[in-house]
Amino acid sequence: MHSDNLFAEDELLFSGEETDESMVHELEPWMVLIVDDEPDVHSMTKMVLGDFAFEDRPLEFVSAQSGKESLDILKSDPSFAV
């Protein structure tokens, strides 16, 4: 194989362009419960993991400010992954 042909079939992708991978986000998201009384923990978690996908599924965040609030949320919706 010649080095000229090594990347011949590669396609350039520019920021903002839609790809087949963007269709992945149509899958049901993983529910993630963030529990902390510091607002910065919630915002940083969402910022750092906001674009993360696991097994082709995005994450959806729900916030709780206390242990009691988190238990109430988990009792009403047991679909949380983390």
C-alpha positions as CSV (number, residue, x, y, z in Angstrom):
1,M,0.0,0.0,0.0
2,H,1.4,3.4,-0.9
3,S,1.5,6.1,1.7
4,D,-0.5,8.3,-0.8
5,N,-3.5,6.0,-0.5
6,L,-3.3,5.4,3.2
7,F,-5.9,8.0,4.0
8,A,-7.6,8.1,0.6
9,E,-11.0,6.9,1.9
10,D,-10.9,9.0,5.1
11,E,-13.5,11.8,5.2
12,L,-12.9,15.2,6.7
13,L,-15.3,16.2,9.5
14,F,-15.7,19.8,10.5
15,S,-17.1,21.0,13.7
16,G,-20.9,21.4,13.6
17,E,-21.4,18.9,10.8
18,E,-23.9,16.1,11.4
19,T,-22.6,12.6,11.3
20,D,-24.1,9.1,11.7
21,E,-22.7,9.2,15.2
22,S,-25.0,12.1,16.1
23,M,-28.0,9.8,15.5
24,V,-26.8,7.8,18.5
25,H,-28.4,10.3,20.8
26,E,-31.8,9.1,19.8
27,L,-31.3,6.1,22.1
28,E,-32.7,6.2,25.7
29,P,-30.2,8.1,27.9
30,W,-28.5,6.8,31.0
31,M,-30.1,8.5,34.0
32,V,-27.4,10.0,36.4
33,L,-28.4,11.4,39.8
34,I,-26.0,14.1,41.1
35,V,-26.3,14.5,44.9
36,D,-24.5,17.3,46.6
37,D,-25.3,20.6,48.4
38,E,-22.7,22.5,46.4
39,P,-24.1,24.0,43.1
40,D,-20.6,23.9,41.6
41,V,-20.5,20.1,41.8
42,H,-23.6,19.9,39.8
43,S,-22.5,22.4,37.1
44,M,-19.0,20.9,36.8
45,T,-20.3,17.3,36.5
46,K,-22.7,18.4,33.8
47,M,-20.0,20.4,32.0
48,V,-17.4,17.6,32.1
49,L,-19.8,14.7,31.3
50,G,-22.4,16.6,29.2
51,D,-21.2,15.2,25.9
52,F,-20.2,11.8,27.2
53,A,-22.0,8.7,25.8
54,F,-21.6,5.1,27.2
55,E,-22.6,2.2,25.0
56,D,-23.9,4.7,22.4
57,R,-26.3,6.2,24.9
58,P,-26.0,9.8,26.2
59,L,-26.3,10.8,29.9
60,E,-29.2,12.7,31.4
61,F,-28.6,14.4,34.7
62,V,-31.0,15.0,37.6
63,S,-29.8,17.0,40.6
64,A,-30.6,16.5,44.3
65,Q,-29.3,18.8,47.0
66,S,-29.5,16.4,49.9
67,G,-29.6,12.7,50.8
68,K,-33.3,12.9,51.6
69,E,-34.1,14.5,48.3
70,S,-32.1,11.9,46.5
71,L,-33.9,9.1,48.2
72,D,-37.3,10.6,47.3
73,I,-36.2,10.9,43.6
74,L,-34.9,7.3,43.6
75,K,-38.1,6.0,45.2
76,S,-40.2,7.8,42.5
77,D,-38.0,6.8,39.6
78,P,-35.9,3.6,39.9
79,S,-34.5,4.0,36.4
80,F,-31.2,5.7,37.4
81,A,-28.0,4.0,36.3
82,V,-25.7,5.9,38.6
